[in-house]
Amino acid sequence: MSDGTLRTLLIGTAVLVTGLGGYAFGFFTGRSGVRAMEAAQDLSVPIEDVRNDRIRRDEMRRAAEEVATRQADAYAADGRFMTLDEVAPAQDELELDGMSDYFGSYWVGIVRHRQGPHGELCAVALNREPVYVGGVILRRAGRVRCSWDLATRLNRWVVRSPVTRVVGGNGGARAAAEQWFESIQVGCRRTAGDEWLRSILRGPPTDYGEMYEAACLALAGRIDQARSRLEAFSEARRSVAVNVLLSTATPIHRAEDYQSSVPVMELVLEFQPYNTYVKYQVGLGHMRLGNQEAGGALLREVLAQNLPRAWREHATELLEELDAEDP
């Protein structure tokens, strides 16, 4: 007997027993036959609600797993994730939300049911961990977690979890630190003097405030000072701080200010030597700056790993150009 058949049988038995009990209670307390039947139905409603909740949640989890599989396959084949319209669940009652970064290096998806209660969802992250999304902590890339899972409920009891908030959540301390950083980041220049930096490095008195202070120092070219700030964090918080550092360097790198972004991303690599994405971007940055030897070495290193096809083709093209210039 399958698990689904057994579950249905148990639910049916419970409904029958509850209905008979409700009818007997109504009958022996002097109610009419109609009223006794109504009492039995009232008692069976909670059990039916439980069954409906289980069906709805199974649909959500199954849809999230299917979306994750399709997105992972698409990225492995073409180096890109599909759009929401391309990967949306077939069921009309299910809603899919998702987000990625500018480069499309990771993807985070959320599945909700239109008839479900507020806050009920399943989520998955690809190529990124840990992630905090809609109240669910995703500690392992590619694994679907739902708001009703035991692991999710236990994590909510953790006072401060070392996670990266990318979707949902109240923002809290990080939002305040981000707002402060936006107000002073223009002063975080490589030409900024020490006195000027000391005058602006007065972030919120929180971990996130210290993280963004470290980011400002790194963007100002004070790599040693930024490294010292990062090393002062606990291992768990340091992981978050390095991700903050990367998030501040990425838009600068995207604007092709490689002189400012490459040293910061190299600092990220010191703490995340496994990060193929950062290694690839640093290699490209060095090539653009004319540091062919350093850039070529990094690109050859990432080519030996399992790269998305688009990255591999670009890196191969750059290395072929380098080899043609220096036979």
Helices and strands as residue ranges (DSSP letters): H 3-28, H 33-78, H 84-87, E 94-100, E 107-113, E 122-126, E 131-133, E 136-138, E 145-146, H 150-155, E 165-167, H 172-184, G 185-187, H 194-200, H 207-219, H 223-231, H 235-254, H 258-271, H 276-289, H 292-303, H 309-325
